[in-house]
Amino acid sequence: MLIDRDHRTWALATTAIAVVGSVAYAGYVAARPYGPSGGSWVGLGFGVAGTACMVAAGLLAARKKVRTWRVGSAQGWMKAHIWLSLLAVPLILFHAGFRLGGPLTTWLMVLFGIVTVSGIAGLALQQLVPSLMTSRVPLETLQGQMDHVNEGLAVSAYEQVAAIAGPIAEAAEEQQALASEAALQASRPGYWKRVSRDEPSASPEPGAERVRQLYLEQVRPYLRRGLATTARVASPAGVPDVLGPLLDVPEDWRPRIDRLAALCEESRQLEVQMRLHRLLHGWLFLHAPISFALFVLTAFHIWFALSYKPGG
């Protein structure tokens, strides 16, 4: 979520509460010769307020799970999650008196710190990544379609090369894809996705062998490396240099060579987009489970505090 003018009310309200809390905490500390205590009435008040902010912020997860709930908008819940989480930081620190305490409270503060830092990092990524996506990935694609789109790029690359160098036996997957596409279009004459494909060259010129070799050694491995899947075909580092080695090809081949280079560039953009998506959402794999652990440990801390009897 981008932080914009719509967050002004939340930002001003939480800042004002934090300032009032800071003033109250300073007066509370000054009035206690032995220092602050989480077990005092003021300390408990800070603890209750901070925990309430944490719980309210954590309800965002429940709101996301049950989308049919008509309890506020998703944007409103996200704003509450961000600003209440930030407000919880000073309140919890005031409750703890800026001390770690025993093992339980130490672990609580460690988890609280990790959740806070990971949340701020995720928020920062949400401000940065969309602009990077716009500047670096003009050919943006839906994340779930990336491997499918990249497969289409591999087929189109084979089409361009085969039109120059003739059929290539090593490109069995591309040939199968083209055959399936032709069979589908033949069975459905009015198919709206009908594509006109170029036929492989029946009599390749001698210079076409260079194009074929470059395709098999660099272009095809690069386009078939996989993006969203974990299994990747070994491929050269970086985008294949298609134009450099083929500068002196016949002029009538030039549009196909340019198209081949454009297909590699589009595939590069898909990979950049996938990396940015992983960067944008990967922090949740740390933030979400640590947040859950924090809530569990907080509940145990509350139970222990309520059941604790001095001298018992």
KEVEX-549668 format. One record per residue: x, y, z of N, C-alpha, C in turn. Coordinates in steps of 0.05 Angstrom, whole numbers, padded with zeros to 5 digits, always signed. Each point is the difference from the previous one (the first is absolute). Layout:
% residues N
XYZXYZXYZ...
% end
This chain:
% residues 312
+00017-00024+00000-00017+00024+00000+00018+00025+00000-00007+00019-00018+00016+00025-00001-00010+00019+00022+00020+00013+00013-00006+00020+00020-00005+00027-00015-00025+00010+00001-00006+00024-00014-00017+00018+00018-00013+00020-00012-00016+00019+00016-00023-00014+00015-00010-00022-00010-00022-00013+00014+00008-00011+00027+00026-00001+00006+00009-00010+00026+00003+00023+00020-00006+00025-00008+00006+00023+00017-00015-00002+00027-00025-00007-00001-00015-00002+00025+00011-00020+00020+00006-00024-00011+00012-00021+00017+00027+00009+00010+00017+00012-00017+00026+00009+00008-00001+00021+00022-00018+00019-00003-00002+00022+00020-00011-00012+00026-00020-00017-00001-00012-00011+00024+00020-00017+00016+00014-00018-00014+00019-00017+00014+00024+00016+00011+00008+00020-00015+00022+00017+00009-00008+00015+00025-00024+00010+00000-00010+00015+00024-00002-00018+00024-00010-00025-00004-00002-00018+00023+00028-00007+00010+00019-00004-00019+00028-00007+00008+00012+00023+00016-00005+00025-00008+00011+00023+00014-00012+00001+00028-00026-00003+00002-00014+00001+00027+00011-00022+00017+00003-00024-00011+00011-00023+00015+00029+00006+00009+00016+00013-00017+00027+00006+00008+00001+00020+00023-00017+00020-00001-00001+00019+00022-00009-00014+00026-00021-00017-00003-00009-00014+00024+00021-00019+00011+00015-00013-00017+00021-00018+00009+00022+00016+00014+00008+00023-00011+00021+00016+00012-00009+00009+00028-00025+00008+00004-00010+00008+00026-00001-00024+00019-00007-00023-00011-00002-00024+00016+00028-00009+00010+00020+00001-00017+00027-00007+00008+00011+00019+00021-00006+00026-00004+00010+00021+00018-00012-00004+00028-00024-00011+00001-00014-00003+00026+00008-00026+00014+00015-00017-00012+00007-00026+00011+00030-00001+00006+00007+00001+00025+00029+00000+00007+00014-00026-00007-00015-00022-00002+00013-00026-00007-00004-00007-00029-00009+00018-00016-00002-00005-00028-00027-00012-00008-00006-00001-00026-00025-00010-00010-00003-00030+00004-00025-00010+00001-00005-00028+00004-00024-00008-00017+00002-00022-00014-00022-00009-00016-00023-00009+00016+00004-00006+00026-00021-00009+00018-00015+00022+00014+00009+00025-00003-00014+00023+00012-00025+00006-00017-00018+00016+00011-00024+00006-00014+00005+00015-00026+00019+00018+00001+00007+00015-00025+00014-00019-00020+00018-00017+00010+00013-00020-00017-00020-00019-00013-00019-00009+00017-00021-00018-00011-00017+00015-00021-00005+00025+00005-00016+00016-00019+00014+00001-00027+00026+00005+00000+00015+00000-00025+00000-00027-00013+00002-00021+00017+00001-00027-00011-00027-00007-00013-00022+00007+00013-00027-00006-00011-00004+00015-00026+00008+00026+00000-00003+00016-00024+00017-00011-00023+00025-00007+00006+00017-00011-00021-00010-00026-00011-00009-00018+00018-00010-00026-00008-00025+00004-00017-00018+00019+00008-00024+00005-00015+00007+00009-00029+00020+00017-00003+00009+00008-00026+00010-00024-00016+00015-00018+00013+00010-00023-00014-00022-00019-00009-00020-00004+00017-00022-00017-00007-00017+00012-00022-00005+00026+00002-00016+00013-00022+00015-00002-00026+00027+00004+00000+00015-00002-00024+00000-00028-00011+00002-00020+00019+00000-00028-00009-00026-00009-00011-00022+00013+00005-00026-00008-00011-00001+00003-00030+00020+00015-00011+00001+00002-00029+00002-00027-00013+00015-00018+00012+00003-00027-00012-00027-00014-00001-00016+00003+00022-00027-00013+00000-00018+00013-00021+00003+00027-00003-00016+00014-00020+00007-00009-00028+00026-00007-00005+00008-00010-00027-00011-00028-00005+00000-00016+00021-00009-00028-00003-00030-00001-00006-00016+00018+00012-00029-00001-00004-00008+00025-00015+00003-00001-00026-00005+00024-00017-00029+00008-00001-00018-00018+00008-00028+00006-00001-00009+00018+00024+00017+00004+00020-00006+00017+00022-00004+00029-00010-00022+00012+00006-00005+00027-00008+00006+00019+00023+00025-00002+00010+00008+00016+00023+00023+00018-00010-00008+00023-00011+00021+00018-00010+00012-00009-00026+00014+00018-00013+00013-00006-00025+00028-00012+00005+00010-00014-00020+00027-00012+00002+00021+00022+00004-00005+00023-00014+00019+00022+00003+00000+00011+00029-00024+00002+00011-00002+00010+00028+00014-00019+00019-00003-00026-00003+00013-00019+00017+00030+00001-00003+00009+00004-00024+00029+00001-00004+00012+00025+00013-00014+00023-00002+00009+00024+00014+00001-00005+00030-00021-00012+00011+00000-00006+00029+00023-00018+00007+00005-00020-00017+00022-00019+00006+00027+00015+00002+00005+00017-00019+00025+00014-00001+00004+00019+00024-00020+00017+00004+00004+00021+00020-00003-00010+00029-00018-00019+00004-00002-00012+00027+00024-00016+00007+00012-00014-00020+00024-00015+00005+00023+00019+00008+00002+00023-00013+00021+00019+00007-00006+00013+00027-00025+00005+00006-00007+00011+00026+00006-00019+00023-00002-00027-00006+00005-00020+00021+00029+00001+00009+00019+00009-00017+00028+00000+00007+00006+00017+00025-00006+00026+00000+00006+00015+00024-00016-00009+00024-00025-00009-00004-00017-00008+00023+00012-00025+00013+00009-00019-00016+00012-00024+00012+00026+00006+00013+00016+00018-00011+00025+00008+00012-00005+00015+00027-00021+00016+00001-00007+00013+00025-00009-00021+00021-00014-00020-00009-00009-00021+00018+00024-00015+00012+00020-00005-00017+00024-00015+00008+00020+00018+00015-00004+00026-00001+00020+00018+00012+00026-00001-00014-00001-00007-00026+00025-00001-00016+00019-00021+00011-00010-00021+00012+00017-00021+00011-00010-00027-00012+00018-00019-00002-00008-00026-00010-00012-00018+00021+00010+00001+00025-00011-00017+00021+00010-00028-00001-00018-00019+00007+00008-00028+00001+00000-00013-00028+00004-00027+00000+00001-00014-00026-00026+00003-00017-00023-00002+00013-00025+00002-00015-00003+00028-00012+00003+00020+00016-00003+00028-00011+00022+00006-00020+00024-00011+00004+00021+00004-00020-00007-00011-00027-00011-00025+00000-00009-00012-00025-00023+00016-00013-00017+00010+00018-00022+00016-00010+00010+00025-00015+00020+00013+00012+00010+00025-00012+00016-00006-00025+00014-00023-00001+00014-00008-00024-00020-00005-00023-00021-00015+00006-00020-00005-00021-00014+00025-00008-00006+00017+00019-00013+00025-00006+00018+00017-00018+00026+00000+00006+00019+00015-00017+00001-00010-00028+00000-00027-00003+00002-00012-00027-00026+00006-00016-00023-00002+00014-00025+00006-00014-00001+00029-00009+00009+00018+00018+00000+00028-00007+00018+00007-00023+00025-00010+00002+00019+00006-00022-00008-00013-00026-00010-00025+00000-00009-00013-00025-00024+00015-00011-00018+00010+00017-00023+00015-00009+00008+00026-00013+00018+00014+00012+00010+00025-00011+00014-00005-00027+00016-00022-00001+00014-00007-00025-00020-00006-00022-00021-00015+00007-00021-00006-00020-00014+00024-00009-00005+00019+00018-00013+00025-00008+00018+00016-00018+00026+00001+00006+00019+00014-00017+00001-00013-00028-00001-00026-00001+00000-00014-00026-00025+00007-00017-00022+00003+00014-00025+00007-00014+00001+00028-00011+00017+00017+00011+00003+00027-00011+00019+00000-00024+00020-00018+00001+00021+00000-00020-00005-00018-00024-00010-00024+00005-00001-00020-00022-00019+00008-00022-00024+00011+00005-00017+00008-00022+00013+00019-00020+00015+00019+00010+00014+00019-00018+00022-00014-00015+00014-00019+00013+00020-00016-00015-00014-00017-00021-00023-00011+00006-00015-00016-00020-00007+00017-00024-00008+00025+00005-00008+00017-00023+00024+00007-00017+00023+00006+00013+00023+00009-00015+00015-00022-00014+00001-00024+00014+00017-00021-00010-00015-00022-00015-00027-00001+00003-00015-00021-00012-00024+00012-00015+00005+00013-00022-00023+00012-00015-00019-00021-00011+00010-00025-00005-00017-00021-00011-00009-00018+00024-00015+00012+00019-00008-00015+00024-00020-00021-00007+00002-00023+00014-00018-00023-00004-00011-00009+00026-00024-00012+00000-00010-00012+00025+00019-00021+00010+00004+00000+00027+00021-00018+00011-00006-00029-00006-00025-00009+00002-00006-00028-00005+00002-00008-00029+00004+00019-00018+00001-00006-00029+00029+00002-00010+00019+00005+00017+00027+00006-00010+00013-00024-00014-00001-00024+00012+00012-00023-00014-00015-00006-00026-00027+00003+00000-00015-00004-00024+00008+00019-00022+00003+00026+00007+00009+00020-00019+00028-00006-00010+00018-00008+00019+00027-00005-00008+00002-00024-00019-00018-00020+00004-00002-00023-00018-00007+00010-00028-00019+00019-00001-00008+00011-00026+00023+00014-00013+00017+00014+00015+00023+00013-00011+00020-00020-00012+00003-00023+00014+00018-00021-00010-00010-00011-00027-00026-00004-00002-00012-00010-00025+00003+00021-00022-00004+00025+00006+00003+00021-00020+00029+00002-00009+00019-00003+00018+00028+00001-00007+00007-00023-00019-00010-00024+00006+00005-00022-00019-00012+00006-00027-00024+00011-00001-00012+00007-00025+00018+00018-00017+00012+00020+00013+00017+00019-00015+00025-00013-00010+00012-00017+00017+00025-00014-00008-00006-00021-00022-00021-00016+00004-00007-00021-00019-00006+00012-00028-00011+00024-00001-00006+00013-00025+00026+00007-00016+00022+00001+00015+00026+00005-00013+00016-00026-00003+00001-00016+00021+00018-00024+00000-00014-00026-00005-00027+00000-00003-00014-00025-00004-00007-00014+00026-00014-00022+00000-00008-00014+00024+00024-00008+00017-00003+00002+00026+00022-00005+00019-00009-00023+00018+00012-00023-00003-00009-00024+00015+00003+00003+00030+00020+00015+00009+00005+00003+00028-00023+00016+00014-00015+00015-00015-00022+00016+00012-00026-00015-00001+00000-00024+00012-00024-00017-00001-00024+00013+00014+00005+00013+00023-00023+00012+00014-00014+00022-00017+00016+00016-00013-00011+00021-00016-00015-00011-00024+00011-00021-00012-00014-00012-00023-00026-00012+00009-00001-00013+00024-00024-00011+00010-00021+00022+00006+00009+00022+00011-00018+00022+00006-00012+00011-00026+00016+00003-00021-00010+00010-00025-00020-00020-00013+00006-00025+00002-00018-00021-00011-00026+00000+00015+00000+00003+00026-00025+00001+00016-00016+00025-00007+00014+00022-00003-00013+00025-00008-00014-00003-00027+00015-00012-00019-00011-00003-00027-00025-00019+00000+00002-00021+00016-00022-00019+00002-00025+00014+00012+00004+00016+00020-00022+00014+00013-00013+00019-00019+00016+00015-00015-00011+00019-00019-00014-00013-00023+00010-00024-00008-00014-00015-00021-00027-00010+00009-00002-00008+00025-00025-00011+00010-00020+00023+00007+00009+00024+00002-00017+00023+00007+00006+00023-00019-00012-00001-00023+00006+00021-00021-00005+00028+00009-00020+00004+00018-00006+00027+00009+00014+00007+00026+00020-00015+00008+00014+00004+00025+00011+00029+00002-00008+00015+00021+00007+00028+00001+00030+00005+00005+00014-00021+00010+00028+00003+00005+00017-00011-00023-00012-00001-00023+00014-00011-00023+00025+00016-00006+00023-00014-00004+00026+00013-00005+00011-00010-00026+00010+00019-00016+00013-00007-00025+00029-00004+00005+00010-00024-00005+00028-00007+00005+00015-00003-00027+00026+00007+00002+00018-00004-00023+00010-00029-00001+00001-00011-00023+00009-00028-00004+00031-00001+00001+00011-00022+00009+00029-00003+00000+00011+00000-00029+00024+00010-00003+00012+00002-00026+00005-00028-00012-00007-00004-00025+00004-00026-00013+00029-00003-00010+00012+00023-00006+00028-00001-00011+00016+00022+00013+00011-00005+00024+00015+00021+00014+00026+00007-00015+00006+00025+00002+00025+00009-00012+00024-00008+00018+00024-00001-00011+00023-00009+00016+00004+00016+00026-00004+00026-00001+00005+00017+00023-00020-00004+00022-00021-00015-00005-00021-00005+00020+00011-00017+00023+00021-00015-00004+00011-00017+00021+00009+00016+00024+00010+00025-00005+00008+00017+00023-00024+00007+00017-00022+00006-00013-00024+00007+00014-00010-00024+00016+00001-00023-00012-00009-00025+00013+00017-00005+00025+00026+00002-00003+00019-00005+00022-00004+00019+00023-00003+00026-00006-00005+00020+00021-00026-00006+00014-00020-00008-00015-00026-00006+00012+00002-00024+00020+00013-00021-00009+00002-00024+00017+00018+00004+00024+00022+00016-00003+00019+00003+00021-00008+00021+00021-00014+00021-00009-00006+00022+00018-00029+00007+00002-00013+00004-00022-00027+00011+00001-00020-00020+00011+00000-00025-00010-00019-00020+00010+00004-00006+00030+00025-00006+00009+00003-00005+00028-00010+00024+00018+00005+00024-00010-00009+00023+00015-00030+00002+00002-00014-00004-00022-00029+00002+00000-00014-00023+00014+00014-00022+00003-00012-00024+00012+00010-00004+00029+00011+00021+00012+00011-00003+00026-00021-00001+00022-00025+00008-00005-00021+00000+00020+00002+00025+00017-00023+00010+00009+00000+00025+00016-00013-00005+00027-00025-00006+00000-00015-00004+00026+00006-00027+00012+00008-00019-00016+00005-00027+00011+00027-00001+00013+00004-00020+00017+00026-00003+00013+00020-00015-00018-00010-00017-00017+00018-00015-00018+00008+00018-00023+00026+00003-00004+00009+00017-00022+00020-00015-00018-00003+00004-00025+00019-00011-00020+00025+00017+00001+00023-00013-00001+00025+00015+00000+00001+00019-00024+00007+00025+00005+00000+00021-00021+00024+00018+00004+00008+00014-00021+00023+00018+00002-00007+00023+00019+00021+00012+00011-00005+00023+00018-00008+00024-00017-00021+00013+00009-00008+00024-00014-00016-00005-00025-00009+00022-00012-00016-00003-00025+00019-00006-00023-00007-00019-00017+00018-00007-00023+00004+00024-00018+00024+00003-00010+00007+00021-00019-00007-00010-00028-00024+00007-00010-00009-00010-00025+00010+00018-00023-00002+00026+00004+00006+00019-00022+00030+00001-00007+00017-00001+00021+00029+00003-00005+00011-00021-00019-00003-00026+00006+00012-00020-00018-00013-00002-00027-00024+00012-00004-00015-00003-00025-00003+00027-00014+00019+00017+00003-00002+00026-00014+00001-00002-00030+00014-00020-00010+00004-00001-00029-00018-00020-00014-00023-00006+00013-00019-00019-00013-00013+00014-00024-00011-00015-00019-00014+00013-00023-00022+00018+00010-00004+00021-00016-00019+00021+00009-00029-00011+00004-00008-00020-00016-00027-00010+00003-00003-00017+00025+00022-00007+00013-00001-00014+00026-00002+00020+00024+00007+00025-00005+00002+00019+00022-00025+00002+00017-00024+00002-00012-00024+00002+00017-00003-00024+00019+00008-00024-00009-00002-00023+00017+00021+00000+00022+00024+00009-00006+00020+00002+00021-00008+00021+00021-00010+00023-00010-00010+00020+00019-00022-00011+00018-00018-00015-00012-00022-00012+00015+00011-00020+00021+00020-00015-00007+00013-00019+00018+00012+00015+00024+00013+00022-00005+00012+00016+00022-00023+00011+00017-00022+00009-00012-00022+00011+00015-00013-00021+00018-00002-00025-00009-00011-00021+00016+00018-00006+00024+00026+00001-00004+00018-00004+00023-00003+00023+00020-00003+00024-00009-00004+00023+00017-00026-00002+00016-00021-00009-00014-00026-00003+00014+00003-00021+00022+00014-00022-00006+00005-00020+00020+00016+00011+00024+00019+00017-00006+00016+00012+00022-00019+00017+00018-00018+00015-00012-00018+00016+00015-00019-00017+00017-00008-00023-00010-00016-00019+00016+00015-00009+00025+00026-00006-00004+00016-00009+00023+00004+00023+00021+00004+00024-00010+00003+00023+00018-00026+00003+00016-00023-00002-00014-00026+00002+00013-00004-00021+00021+00008-00025-00006-00002-00022+00019+00017+00006+00025+00024+00010-00004+00017+00006+00022-00012+00022+00018-00011+00020-00013-00012+00022+00015-00025-00009+00015-00015-00019-00012-00023-00011+00014+00009-00016+00024+00021-00015-00003+00010-00016+00023+00010+00019+00022+00013+00022-00008+00010+00019+00019-00023+00014+00014-00021+00006-00014-00023+00014+00011-00016-00017+00020-00002-00026-00006-00016-00017+00017+00016-00019+00018+00026-00003-00005+00016-00020+00015+00002+00007+00029+00000+00026+00008+00003+00008+00028-00023-00011+00017-00023-00006-00012-00022-00011+00015+00006-00027+00012+00018-00015-00013+00007-00027+00010+00015+00002+00027+00011+00023+00006+00012+00005+00026-00020+00014+00018-00013+00021-00011-00018+00017+00017-00024-00016+00011-00013-00015-00017-00025-00014+00009+00005-00020+00022+00018-00020-00004+00003-00020+00021+00012+00012+00026+00018+00019-00002+00010+00013+00024-00022+00015+00015-00018+00013-00016-00022+00014+00013-00018-00019+00015-00005-00024-00012-00016-00020+00014+00013-00009+00026+00027-00005-00002+00015-00008+00024-00001+00022+00021+00001+00025-00008-00002+00022+00018-00026+00001+00015-00022-00005-00014-00026+00000+00012-00003-00023+00020+00011-00024-00007-00001-00023+00019+00016+00007+00025+00024+00010-00004+00016+00006+00024-00011+00023+00016-00013+00019-00013-00013+00022+00015-00023-00011+00017-00016-00018-00011-00022-00012+00015+00011-00015+00025+00022-00014-00004+00013-00014+00023+00010+00020+00020+00011+00022-00009+00011+00021+00018-00023+00012+00017-00023+00005-00013-00023+00011+00014-00010-00020+00021-00002-00026-00009-00010-00020+00019+00019-00003+00024+00027+00001-00006+00019-00003+00022-00001+00024+00019-00004+00024-00012-00001+00024+00017-00025+00000+00018-00022-00009-00011-00025+00000+00016+00000-00022+00022+00014-00022-00006+00000-00022+00019+00023+00001+00019+00018+00019-00004+00024+00001+00017-00008+00010+00028+00009-00013+00020-00005+00008+00028+00027+00003+00014+00007+00024+00008+00026+00004+00014+00002-00017+00025+00022-00014+00002+00005-00016+00024-00015-00027+00000-00016-00005-00023-00015-00025-00001+00015-00023-00012
% end
